[in-house]
Amino acid sequence: MLTNSLVELDRQHLIHPVSSFQDHEARGVRVLTSAKGARVTDAEGRELIDGFAGLWCVNAGYGQETVIEAATEQMRRLPYATGYFDLGAEAPIKLAAALAERAPGDLNHVYFTLGGSDAVDSTIRFVRYYWHAKGQPERDQFISVENGYHGSSSLGAGLTALSAFHDGFGLPYPWQHKISSHYVYRNPVGTDPQAIIDASVAELRAKIEAIGADKVAAFYVEPIQGSGGVLVPPRGWIKAMRDVCTEYGVLFIADEVITGFGRTGPLFACSEEGIVPDLMTAAKGLTSGYVPMGAVFMSDHVYQTLSDGAGAKAIGHGFTYSGHPVSAAVGLEVLALYEGGLLENGEKMGARLMAGLNGLMDHPLVGDVRGRGMLAAVELVTDKEAKTPLPASVQPATRLFDRAWEHGLIVRSFAQGIFGYAPPLCCTEEEIDQIVERTRKVLDLTLDDPEVREALR
Ligand code: PLP
């Protein structure tokens, strides 16, 4: 009863992110009511394993009492403090210091945002300011990677390379350029890692030279492409991209919104790759989704250039909620959980997840399994040799999502027929095994879809 009225109110009033309004109205909302660890419960009392940690964000898992207490205590003591007028509060200062200590290299300065999109947006503004401060305002062109996702702000959505974020919005802007994705499974140069790296290096070089090396401000890249279908580059790819940027004096920006905070194993994926970006963005696992927060990390030289360029003038960029004390208190507590055992558990569970998913390669519909740590994907095909994608008529984004849901699993189901996994780092062995078993069940049922049968023939 209560659920019915909520579904109706939702239909009438709540706009959902990245949705077809019409489809959503037809399907209606599924209301979640509670969660604990890696499991969520819906309004009908169904318990599901959250194999996607909300939206790849609840890395620490649900119901962590120390986090809840830290937020409550901060709200009681000081729910808000602005960072304007040289004011501040203990939690954001401590969190910035803790992050600087753990971030790769000299990324020693942190600007807090409310999430990933405004972190990306802030980065674009800081980069612009940087080149103005350097006396090179004509360096205003940005390059990103096909299949990349850099959020949904007016500027960032144009660096994102997914058509739904461009069509009807007049994007991308002319200063936003792309190079091809590394997409190992479907790369035209084949699957050899070195060949893929060489091709990307050549393409990035050619792109920079075509735009004009003195016009390119920055290269924006995810260490692993998330929303594009969990595309894992060959080891060494990101370092090779970093080296090209260094060679041309182009700023290198790593978007660790998904990969940060233990998702791929360590706190930051860049550390594992042995690279230090000039700037880095993070969000999601930073507060494990308990409250909103994102961050821009700036290296010493970027910070110093902005500082020297502005002198006594204010740098006109800031939000009311930058460095929100409650979010920062949560961030500190979540960090303590990661370092108190969750990163370690995530590494173990990630290896188990990958082994389990690799075991699905014997299934007639599984063309590719890829991932790193607790970030993984299974790509479905109807012909392994030809790598034929599932027919669009199967509507993987909804039908396969629904099927997983019916079997007690939340998994991202991309429209191109890819399952995405990003379970909380607190998962138990049993939960990881259930994620894999339930996936196999969904695959088996999908074999019986008439469109799939037809395509398999
Ligand atoms: N950058 C990356 C790599 C992301 O995956 C996302 C969100 O999924 C964003 C930026 C945007 O973050 P948010 O949704 O918090 O605005």
Residues whose N, C-alpha, C, O or C-beta is under 5 A from the ligand:
A	BS01	PLP	G115 G116 S117 D118 Y149 H150 G151 E222 G226 D255 V257 I258 A283
